Amino acid sequence: MAKETGYIKSYYAASANPAPPRGPLRGERICDVCVIGGGYSGLSTALHLAERGHKVIVLEAVKVGFGASGRNGGQIINGYSRDYDTIKGRYGADAANALLSMSFEGGDIIRERVSKYAINCDLKPGSFFAAFNVRQMRDLERRKEVWERAGHQDLHMYSKERMPEVVDTSLYCGGLLDRRGGHIHPLNLALGEAGAIERLGGEIFENTRVVRVERGLKPVAVTENGRVAAKFLIVCGNAYLHEAVPELSSRIMSVSSQIVTTEVLSEGLAHKMMPSGFCLEDCNYLLDYYRMTADHRLLFGGGVVYSGTDPSDIIGRLYPHILKTFPYLKDRKIDFAWSGNFALTLTRMPHIGRLTDTVYFIQGDSGHGVTTCHLLGRLVAEAISQQSSRFDVFAAMRNYPFPGGRMFRVPLTALGALYYALKEQLGI
Ligand SMILES: Cc1cc2nc3c(=O)[nH]c(=O)nc-3n(C[C@H](O)[C@H](O)[C@H](O)COP(=O)(O)OP(=O)(O)OC[C@H]3O[C@@H](n4cnc5c(N)ncnc54)[C@H](O)[C@@H]3O)c2cc1C
């Protein structure tokens, strides 16, 4: 594998806020908590701990936000990748209620941080779930009922007649607006959080891949040219961790999703296409998600590749979906096209826990991680500060390896997804 040293080409990298140079780690360091990975999971954990007065060091293999956190759709989506009823059926009512009660916290953390640290990341309120059919509308009504019971009172069903307020397409029969959702420039959020960690005395080293973790009372993160000994070590490499901690990598599957952005559109056209300025994701198993950027580009994502490889023709994959949604964009240029990996678990629920008393991990957000990673970072910080009851709710969820071993797990998962996508298309 070629060694990456900088951001991939994307709209986000091209419009990133300036950041200070952060050199690689050389030599030995000691700190309270060493975090491996500078995505939302790692940054959220490090910032929560730095706010509590811990001396933190973040080790990032490439650049802050190099992974999914600096490449995603920027959608602040509440909830998890599985709905309440599935979670209740699998883990029981107590666990499902406890998980639900925490599920709106991630978005609140983001809004608090943007305000507290004056992070310039184009934060906008409102995320919209769009339904294609009556069954999906019923699922959204159920989601609204369940979330309201958990205290979320800013949810609004839209009928087909109201859809032009949200989006200029005839594809959908209605949907659900979540005013506690929203969207952001994801890389600029990550960079803002990194800056906040440093202002609180934390250190971040880039181009510093951890190659091995030595466990023990004082665990050590071993890098290519140095070592960090800490009281606690938190592994947050997610889909980009590869073999540094093999027993974690075997519990997730790297899955890539793709995004394109159009050329800059006029303010008038952008407003016509999405008048309310919300972000939108549809309710299909293999879903499309899109929004307008601050400079009036359509940012459109969709498609998944099980195995986490980059498809050769991203524009060719996504352009038909764009034209189906907005046929009048036919002659518009696509300025940026990129791919990124998230980590899928077999249960589609996040996987967090302890490898030893002093080595923790967060991974497996299963594609809905902008809010979840921010919540999980807080829970790990709480657990390290001797308040582990909320962390334990997540850590108690059983996690399973993918069936099929290394050879067959990708085709088996792809086959499963195809089955659900087909069922959906046939309406059964
Ligand atoms: C294209 C795409 C679109 C998405 N859209 C959305 C969306 O709109 N809304 C939503 O909620 N979620 C979305 N997601 C998911 C979301 O982006 C992720 O869940 C979240 O960013 C994961 O954060 P993370 O910190 O766990 O992992 P990452 O952001 O991937 O960060 C892991 C970091 O660890 C570093 N690393 C790995 N191994 C090592 C090592 N050995 N040593 C040092 N550093 C290491 C990597 O370089 C990387 O920077 C999307 C994901 C993708 C790929």
The ligand as a Gaussian input file, in Angstrom:
#p B3LYP/6-31G(d) Opt

LIG

0 1
 C      -18.241000       9.238000       1.802000
 C      -18.802000       9.176000       3.205000
 C      -19.960000       9.902000       3.499000
 C      -20.462000       9.882000       4.800000
 N      -21.489000      10.709000       5.105000
 C      -21.941000      10.777000       6.377000
 C      -22.929000      11.720000       6.739000
 O      -23.357000      12.552000       5.941000
 N      -23.389000      11.697000       8.017000
 C      -22.913000      10.815000       8.940000
 O      -23.372000      10.805000      10.083000
 N      -21.907000       9.971000       8.642000
 C      -21.404000       9.948000       7.400000
 N      -20.371000       9.113000       7.098000
 C      -19.731000       8.368000       8.192000
 C      -18.796000       9.268000       9.040000
 O      -18.034000      10.077000       8.215000
 C      -17.916000       8.378000       9.891000
 O      -18.761000       7.595000      10.659000
 C      -17.014000       9.128000      10.860000
 O      -16.383000      10.203000      10.248000
 C      -15.981000       8.150000      11.436000
 O      -15.071000       8.862000      12.231000
 P      -13.832000       8.115000      12.873000
 O      -13.048000       9.109000      13.618000
 O      -14.296000       6.932000      13.646000
 O      -13.018000       7.548000      11.624000
 P      -12.182000       8.352000      10.545000
 O      -12.728000       9.690000      10.304000
 O      -12.012000       7.465000       9.374000
 O      -10.786000       8.605000      11.255000
 C       -9.846000       7.594000      11.499000
 C       -8.478000       8.249000      11.469000
 O       -7.533000       7.386000      12.062000
 C       -6.324000       7.474000      11.341000
 N       -5.595000       6.216000      11.585000
 C       -5.959000       4.966000      11.227000
 N       -5.057000       4.058000      11.641000
 C       -4.092000       4.759000      12.294000
 C       -2.886000       4.376000      12.932000
 N       -2.485000       3.089000      12.983000
 N       -2.123000       5.340000      13.500000
 C       -2.520000       6.649000      13.468000
 N       -3.658000       7.055000      12.857000
 C       -4.444000       6.120000      12.276000
 C       -6.764000       7.649000       9.893000
 O       -5.759000       8.227000       9.090000
 C       -7.981000       8.540000      10.056000
 O       -7.679000       9.909000       9.938000
 C      -19.841000       9.085000       5.806000
 C      -18.702000       8.350000       5.496000
 C      -18.178000       8.393000       4.217000
 C      -16.930000       7.624000       3.918000

